[in-house]
Structure formats: structure tokens, C-alpha cells
Amino acid sequence: MGYVLRVRLASFFTGAASASFAGLYILHRDYKIAQESFTQQMKGVHDSLDQRISSLENLKHTEATTHVEASE
């Protein structure tokens, strides 16, 4: 009876370890996918903000040039 119990416990712990490994792998993969998605979203926001700032700077430069030409 002792041998059968040891085999069952070994099988149980082997299965538990395999399930834990698979679960951790899936969580790690989900984390990486979420991180990449968040990085892409932030890159899009950053690029959009850069474009808006550039257009505002160009507008300011154009207005300053127009104001200088009008005062001459």
C-alpha cells in the first residue's frame, strides 16, 4: 500500500508542477502582450502630441513672421 501511495503522490505533484508551469507561462505571455499593446498606445499618443506641438510652433512662427512684416 505504501508504494501505491508514493506513486499517486508523485503523480499528483508532477501534475501540479506541470499545471503551475503552464499557468505561469500563459500569465507571462499575457503580460508581454499587454505591455506591447500599452507601449504602442503610448507611442501613438506621443507621436500625436509631437505633431500637435510642431503645428503650434509652426503657427506661432508664421504669426511672428507676419507680425514683423506688417510692422515694417
A tleap script that builds the chain and sets N, CA, C and O, in Angstrom:
source leaprc.protein.ff14SB
mol = sequence {
  NMET GLY TYR VAL LEU ARG VAL ARG LEU ALA
  SER PHE PHE THR GLY ALA ALA SER ALA SER
  PHE ALA GLY LEU TYR ILE LEU HIE ARG ASP
  TYR LYS ILE ALA GLN GLU SER PHE THR GLN
  GLN MET LYS GLY VAL HIE ASP SER LEU ASP
  GLN ARG ILE SER SER LEU GLU ASN LEU LYS
  HIE THR GLU ALA THR THR HIE VAL GLU ALA
  SER CGLU
}
set mol.1.N position { 0.825 -1.202 0.000 }
set mol.1.CA position { 0.000 0.000 0.000 }
set mol.1.C position { 0.864 1.258 0.000 }
set mol.1.O position { 0.490 2.268 -0.596 }
set mol.2.N position { 2.004 1.202 0.657 }
set mol.2.CA position { 2.879 2.362 0.728 }
set mol.2.C position { 3.434 2.758 -0.635 }
set mol.2.O position { 3.595 3.941 -0.934 }
set mol.3.N position { 3.722 1.750 -1.457 }
set mol.3.CA position { 4.264 2.023 -2.784 }
set mol.3.C position { 3.232 2.725 -3.664 }
set mol.3.O position { 3.574 3.661 -4.387 }
set mol.4.N position { 1.989 2.290 -3.613 }
set mol.4.CA position { 0.925 2.884 -4.425 }
set mol.4.C position { 0.681 4.327 -3.990 }
set mol.4.O position { 0.460 5.201 -4.828 }
set mol.5.N position { 0.720 4.573 -2.688 }
set mol.5.CA position { 0.533 5.940 -2.189 }
set mol.5.C position { 1.660 6.850 -2.680 }
set mol.5.O position { 1.408 7.984 -3.089 }
set mol.6.N position { 2.895 6.362 -2.641 }
set mol.6.CA position { 4.024 7.165 -3.130 }
set mol.6.C position { 3.900 7.460 -4.626 }
set mol.6.O position { 4.218 8.564 -5.068 }
set mol.7.N position { 3.447 6.493 -5.394 }
set mol.7.CA position { 3.277 6.701 -6.832 }
set mol.7.C position { 2.180 7.726 -7.090 }
set mol.7.O position { 2.324 8.594 -7.951 }
set mol.8.N position { 1.089 7.625 -6.348 }
set mol.8.CA position { -0.010 8.591 -6.524 }
set mol.8.C position { 0.424 10.003 -6.125 }
set mol.8.O position { 0.116 10.969 -6.823 }
set mol.9.N position { 1.136 10.121 -5.006 }
set mol.9.CA position { 1.615 11.448 -4.588 }
set mol.9.C position { 2.600 12.021 -5.608 }
set mol.9.O position { 2.547 13.207 -5.933 }
set mol.10.N position { 3.490 11.176 -6.107 }
set mol.10.CA position { 4.449 11.642 -7.112 }
set mol.10.C position { 3.718 12.088 -8.370 }
set mol.10.O position { 4.074 13.106 -8.962 }
set mol.11.N position { 2.718 11.353 -8.778 }
set mol.11.CA position { 1.941 11.733 -9.960 }
set mol.11.C position { 1.195 13.039 -9.720 }
set mol.11.O position { 1.140 13.907 -10.591 }
set mol.12.N position { 0.610 13.166 -8.505 }
set mol.12.CA position { -0.116 14.398 -8.184 }
set mol.12.C position { 0.814 15.607 -8.240 }
set mol.12.O position { 0.488 16.615 -8.867 }
set mol.13.N position { 1.971 15.508 -7.587 }
set mol.13.CA position { 2.882 16.648 -7.555 }
set mol.13.C position { 3.485 16.938 -8.926 }
set mol.13.O position { 3.763 18.094 -9.245 }
set mol.14.N position { 3.686 15.922 -9.727 }
set mol.14.CA position { 4.159 16.135 -11.097 }
set mol.14.C position { 3.107 16.891 -11.906 }
set mol.14.O position { 3.435 17.811 -12.655 }
set mol.15.N position { 1.853 16.502 -11.752 }
set mol.15.CA position { 0.766 17.200 -12.448 }
set mol.15.C position { 0.610 18.626 -11.961 }
set mol.15.O position { 0.407 19.543 -12.757 }
set mol.16.N position { 0.707 18.815 -10.644 }
set mol.16.CA position { 0.591 20.165 -10.089 }
set mol.16.C position { 1.725 21.059 -10.580 }
set mol.16.O position { 1.506 22.227 -10.903 }
set mol.17.N position { 2.928 20.513 -10.634 }
set mol.17.CA position { 4.067 21.298 -11.121 }
set mol.17.C position { 3.896 21.639 -12.600 }
set mol.17.O position { 4.200 22.754 -13.023 }
set mol.18.N position { 3.412 20.679 -13.381 }
set mol.18.CA position { 3.188 20.939 -14.808 }
set mol.18.C position { 2.115 22.001 -15.014 }
set mol.18.O position { 2.265 22.884 -15.859 }
set mol.19.N position { 1.035 21.918 -14.245 }
set mol.19.CA position { -0.037 22.906 -14.360 }
set mol.19.C position { 0.452 24.292 -13.927 }
set mol.19.O position { 0.091 25.299 -14.537 }
set mol.20.N position { 1.266 24.340 -12.883 }
set mol.20.CA position { 1.813 25.628 -12.431 }
set mol.20.C position { 2.710 26.236 -13.496 }
set mol.20.O position { 2.637 27.434 -13.767 }
set mol.21.N position { 3.552 25.413 -14.096 }
set mol.21.CA position { 4.433 25.901 -15.148 }
set mol.21.C position { 3.624 26.437 -16.326 }
set mol.21.O position { 3.921 27.508 -16.856 }
set mol.22.N position { 2.593 25.680 -16.734 }
set mol.22.CA position { 1.762 26.123 -17.858 }
set mol.22.C position { 1.035 27.421 -17.512 }
set mol.22.O position { 0.948 28.323 -18.344 }
set mol.23.N position { 0.517 27.518 -16.296 }
set mol.23.CA position { -0.175 28.737 -15.877 }
set mol.23.C position { 0.744 29.942 -15.852 }
set mol.23.O position { 0.376 31.021 -16.316 }
set mol.24.N position { 1.936 29.761 -15.315 }
set mol.24.CA position { 2.893 30.871 -15.276 }
set mol.24.C position { 3.323 31.292 -16.674 }
set mol.24.O position { 3.510 32.479 -16.941 }
set mol.25.N position { 3.477 30.323 -17.561 }
set mol.25.CA position { 3.839 30.650 -18.939 }
set mol.25.C position { 2.734 31.470 -19.604 }
set mol.25.O position { 3.017 32.454 -20.287 }
set mol.26.N position { 1.482 31.069 -19.408 }
set mol.26.CA position { 0.359 31.799 -20.005 }
set mol.26.C position { 0.262 33.203 -19.424 }
set mol.26.O position { 0.041 34.161 -20.165 }
set mol.27.N position { 0.426 33.341 -18.108 }
set mol.27.CA position { 0.394 34.673 -17.491 }
set mol.27.C position { 1.532 35.554 -18.009 }
set mol.27.O position { 1.330 36.738 -18.277 }
set mol.28.N position { 2.714 34.981 -18.147 }
set mol.28.CA position { 3.864 35.745 -18.653 }
set mol.28.C position { 3.604 36.221 -20.080 }
set mol.28.O position { 3.895 37.366 -20.425 }
set mol.29.N position { 3.055 35.333 -20.902 }
set mol.29.CA position { 2.760 35.698 -22.292 }
set mol.29.C position { 1.695 36.798 -22.347 }
set mol.29.O position { 1.821 37.742 -23.127 }
set mol.30.N position { 0.653 36.682 -21.527 }
set mol.30.CA position { -0.381 37.719 -21.486 }
set mol.30.C position { 0.200 39.053 -21.030 }
set mol.30.O position { -0.161 40.105 -21.558 }
set mol.31.N position { 1.100 39.010 -20.050 }
set mol.31.CA position { 1.737 40.228 -19.564 }
set mol.31.C position { 2.544 40.893 -20.675 }
set mol.31.O position { 2.476 42.110 -20.847 }
set mol.32.N position { 3.301 40.106 -21.426 }
set mol.32.CA position { 4.107 40.676 -22.510 }
set mol.32.C position { 3.220 41.283 -23.595 }
set mol.32.O position { 3.535 42.347 -24.126 }
set mol.33.N position { 2.116 40.618 -23.927 }
set mol.33.CA position { 1.210 41.137 -24.944 }
set mol.33.C position { 0.577 42.443 -24.473 }
set mol.33.O position { 0.468 43.397 -25.243 }
set mol.34.N position { 0.160 42.484 -23.209 }
set mol.34.CA position { -0.428 43.709 -22.662 }
set mol.34.C position { 0.595 44.842 -22.634 }
set mol.34.O position { 0.259 45.987 -22.937 }
set mol.35.N position { 1.830 44.534 -22.275 }
set mol.35.CA position { 2.882 45.554 -22.239 }
set mol.35.C position { 3.158 46.115 -23.629 }
set mol.35.O position { 3.328 47.324 -23.786 }
set mol.36.N position { 3.204 45.253 -24.633 }
set mol.36.CA position { 3.426 45.719 -26.002 }
set mol.36.C position { 2.266 46.582 -26.487 }
set mol.36.O position { 2.478 47.590 -27.161 }
set mol.37.N position { 1.045 46.189 -26.146 }
set mol.37.CA position { -0.124 46.966 -26.537 }
set mol.37.C position { -0.090 48.351 -25.894 }
set mol.37.O position { -0.348 49.357 -26.555 }
set mol.38.N position { 0.230 48.392 -24.600 }
set mol.38.CA position { 0.309 49.666 -23.894 }
set mol.38.C position { 1.416 50.546 -24.475 }
set mol.38.O position { 1.241 51.757 -24.612 }
set mol.39.N position { 2.536 49.948 -24.810 }
set mol.39.CA position { 3.650 50.694 -25.399 }
set mol.39.C position { 3.247 51.295 -26.749 }
set mol.39.O position { 3.576 52.445 -27.039 }
set mol.40.N position { 2.544 50.527 -27.562 }
set mol.40.CA position { 2.092 51.033 -28.857 }
set mol.40.C position { 1.089 52.171 -28.683 }
set mol.40.O position { 1.134 53.149 -29.429 }
set mol.41.N position { 0.184 52.056 -27.707 }
set mol.41.CA position { -0.780 53.126 -27.463 }
set mol.41.C position { -0.071 54.403 -27.029 }
set mol.41.O position { -0.403 55.489 -27.502 }
set mol.42.N position { 0.901 54.277 -26.131 }
set mol.42.CA position { 1.621 55.446 -25.658 }
set mol.42.C position { 2.462 56.058 -26.773 }
set mol.42.O position { 2.612 57.278 -26.836 }
set mol.43.N position { 3.010 55.223 -27.652 }
set mol.43.CA position { 3.769 55.744 -28.786 }
set mol.43.C position { 2.854 56.539 -29.703 }
set mol.43.O position { 3.246 57.589 -30.212 }
set mol.44.N position { 1.632 56.047 -29.919 }
set mol.44.CA position { 0.662 56.773 -30.739 }
set mol.44.C position { 0.296 58.112 -30.121 }
set mol.44.O position { 0.208 59.122 -30.820 }
set mol.45.N position { 0.084 58.120 -28.816 }
set mol.45.CA position { -0.238 59.377 -28.123 }
set mol.45.C position { 0.948 60.333 -28.207 }
set mol.45.O position { 0.769 61.528 -28.443 }
set mol.46.N position { 2.142 59.817 -28.017 }
set mol.46.CA position { 3.343 60.653 -28.068 }
set mol.46.C position { 3.534 61.245 -29.462 }
set mol.46.O position { 3.833 62.432 -29.596 }
set mol.47.N position { 3.364 60.436 -30.488 }
set mol.47.CA position { 3.507 60.926 -31.862 }
set mol.47.C position { 2.454 61.985 -32.174 }
set mol.47.O position { 2.757 63.000 -32.800 }
set mol.48.N position { 1.224 61.750 -31.742 }
set mol.48.CA position { 0.151 62.713 -31.967 }
set mol.48.C position { 0.459 64.037 -31.269 }
set mol.48.O position { 0.269 65.112 -31.839 }
set mol.49.N position { 0.935 63.943 -30.035 }
set mol.49.CA position { 1.278 65.151 -29.292 }
set mol.49.C position { 2.431 65.893 -29.953 }
set mol.49.O position { 2.422 67.123 -30.015 }
set mol.50.N position { 3.425 65.159 -30.446 }
set mol.50.CA position { 4.540 65.792 -31.156 }
set mol.50.C position { 4.061 66.541 -32.396 }
set mol.50.O position { 4.519 67.649 -32.674 }
set mol.51.N position { 3.144 65.937 -33.135 }
set mol.51.CA position { 2.607 66.595 -34.324 }
set mol.51.C position { 1.841 67.866 -33.951 }
set mol.51.O position { 1.963 68.890 -34.622 }
set mol.52.N position { 1.062 67.793 -32.889 }
set mol.52.CA position { 0.299 68.978 -32.462 }
set mol.52.C position { 1.225 70.095 -32.010 }
set mol.52.O position { 0.996 71.263 -32.324 }
set mol.53.N position { 2.273 69.738 -31.271 }
set mol.53.CA position { 3.226 70.746 -30.813 }
set mol.53.C position { 3.962 71.359 -31.998 }
set mol.53.O position { 4.169 72.572 -32.037 }
set mol.54.N position { 4.354 70.542 -32.955 }
set mol.54.CA position { 5.046 71.059 -34.151 }
set mol.54.C position { 4.154 72.009 -34.936 }
set mol.54.O position { 4.606 73.056 -35.400 }
set mol.55.N position { 2.872 71.635 -35.083 }
set mol.55.CA position { 1.972 72.525 -35.831 }
set mol.55.C position { 1.752 73.834 -35.078 }
set mol.55.O position { 1.652 74.889 -35.705 }
set mol.56.N position { 1.676 73.788 -33.747 }
set mol.56.CA position { 1.536 75.022 -32.974 }
set mol.56.C position { 2.790 75.889 -33.078 }
set mol.56.O position { 2.696 77.112 -33.188 }
set mol.57.N position { 3.961 75.256 -33.043 }
set mol.57.CA position { 5.197 76.022 -33.186 }
set mol.57.C position { 5.296 76.652 -34.570 }
set mol.57.O position { 5.738 77.794 -34.698 }
set mol.58.N position { 4.889 75.919 -35.609 }
set mol.58.CA position { 4.892 76.480 -36.956 }
set mol.58.C position { 3.899 77.628 -37.065 }
set mol.58.O position { 4.186 78.636 -37.709 }
set mol.59.N position { 2.741 77.484 -36.443 }
set mol.59.CA position { 1.742 78.551 -36.465 }
set mol.59.C position { 2.281 79.788 -35.752 }
set mol.59.O position { 2.111 80.908 -36.235 }
set mol.60.N position { 2.924 79.591 -34.616 }
set mol.60.CA position { 3.494 80.707 -33.869 }
set mol.60.C position { 4.588 81.395 -34.683 }
set mol.60.O position { 4.668 82.623 -34.714 }
set mol.61.N position { 5.427 80.597 -35.341 }
set mol.61.CA position { 6.492 81.155 -36.163 }
set mol.61.C position { 5.904 81.940 -37.338 }
set mol.61.O position { 6.399 83.015 -37.676 }
set mol.62.N position { 4.860 81.409 -37.955 }
set mol.62.CA position { 4.210 82.087 -39.080 }
set mol.62.C position { 3.575 83.393 -38.624 }
set mol.62.O position { 3.687 84.410 -39.310 }
set mol.63.N position { 2.907 83.375 -37.468 }
set mol.63.CA position { 2.286 84.597 -36.953 }
set mol.63.C position { 3.337 85.640 -36.602 }
set mol.63.O position { 3.126 86.831 -36.831 }
set mol.64.N position { 4.475 85.205 -36.047 }
set mol.64.CA position { 5.536 86.139 -35.700 }
set mol.64.C position { 6.133 86.752 -36.961 }
set mol.64.O position { 6.439 87.944 -36.983 }
set mol.65.N position { 6.300 85.960 -38.000 }
set mol.65.CA position { 6.827 86.467 -39.262 }
set mol.65.C position { 5.847 87.449 -39.892 }
set mol.65.O position { 6.257 88.492 -40.402 }
set mol.66.N position { 4.562 87.126 -39.861 }
set mol.66.CA position { 3.540 88.020 -40.405 }
set mol.66.C position { 3.490 89.318 -39.633 }
set mol.66.O position { 3.338 90.384 -40.231 }
set mol.67.N position { 3.614 89.257 -38.328 }
set mol.67.CA position { 3.577 90.455 -37.484 }
set mol.67.C position { 4.783 91.346 -37.756 }
set mol.67.O position { 4.656 92.570 -37.778 }
set mol.68.N position { 5.955 90.742 -37.963 }
set mol.68.CA position { 7.169 91.529 -38.245 }
set mol.68.C position { 7.031 92.181 -39.616 }
set mol.68.O position { 7.394 93.347 -39.771 }
set mol.69.N position { 6.520 91.471 -40.607 }
set mol.69.CA position { 6.372 92.038 -41.948 }
set mol.69.C position { 5.335 93.161 -41.959 }
set mol.69.O position { 5.487 94.130 -42.702 }
set mol.70.N position { 4.299 93.044 -41.157 }
set mol.70.CA position { 3.258 94.060 -41.117 }
set mol.70.C position { 3.760 95.335 -40.446 }
set mol.70.O position { 3.312 96.428 -40.792 }
set mol.71.N position { 4.671 95.215 -39.505 }
set mol.71.CA position { 5.152 96.399 -38.801 }
set mol.71.C position { 6.221 97.139 -39.596 }
set mol.71.O position { 6.539 98.282 -39.265 }
set mol.72.N position { 6.776 96.536 -40.616 }
set mol.72.CA position { 7.806 97.202 -41.413 }
set mol.72.C position { 7.254 98.120 -42.419 }
set mol.72.O position { 8.008 98.748 -43.162 }
savepdb mol mol.pdb
quit
